[in-house]
Amino acid sequence: MKFAALLAVSAASMIAAPAIAQDTGGDRDRSQDFNGPYISIGGGGTLQGSDRGETLIFDTDRDGVYGDPVNTVGGTDAFAPGFCNGAATGTANLGCRNDKDGPEYFGRVGYDRRMGNFVLGALIEGGRSEARDSVSGFSTTPAAYTLSREADYQASARLRAGYTPGGGALFYVTGGPAYARLDNKFATTNTANSFADTGKTNGWGYAAGGGAEIMVSNNIAIGLEYLYTDLKDKDYVVSVGQGTANPATNPFLLNGGGTDIQRSDPHFRTHSVRGTLSFRF
């Protein structure tokens, strides 16, 4: 539903763009629209997709290979209560808080080259999103374990290609590599074991989308853009140690004295709808 709403808003704005462009600056020289360098600021909303089926995965002998079962002394699954896509609200798997959507804000610099009604360009963008992605697991103790991540800051370098029907309005697609410095958090109700994590990590991937821009004067443009971002991070690890737990009975300690935990899905995916204000030189 969130994704459909984003597409509907984007589509409505793009359909309206030509009519708005015709009503603004009718006696302007449109031959130089979307040609040359520009700077932009913008903001909008970042929505989390549904990470269905995401779990925690374990490396109980710390050989670097994840997927080991965490078993009790009796051989039963210590995580039999299961997992949920979100932040735990208690020690039982009775529901989790949804992933957090949030605002985003950014700045960019770019250059466009117009060739007739076609436009090719490149841009560099940096900013921040407040969205958070979590996953939780539940043990039979009972105890809850939650891994969360959000971006301290993020950046991308993208190409874009578009069409402008005589100037005034530009319709474009865009895509390129993306990066984020990810702020990871771990929380648990387990007070027996010790826990240490690797903290902040780097996420690498790509961003792609499309949008529309309208020239409201010879130098000022406003726009609306949809952007999908997919970042991959396999470096965040939570290491479980002995603490005050009994190594003869504690499931995390039975197969080598400790266990490492990761998310089953290393991808951090977001959908964004953002408005832009650009100044063209």
Protein Blocks (a to p, Z undefined) as FASTA:
>chain_A
ZZmmmmmmmmmmmmmmmmmmmmgoklbcfklgoiajddddddddddddddehiacdddfk
onopahiacddfkopafklnopcedddfbfbdcbccdddddddddddddddddehjaccd
ddddddddfbdcddddddfkbccdddddddfbdcdddddddddehijiacdddddddddd
dddddddfbfkbccddehjaddddddddddddddfbfkbccdddddddddddfkbccddd
fklacfklmmklmnnopacdddfblcdcdddddddddddZZ
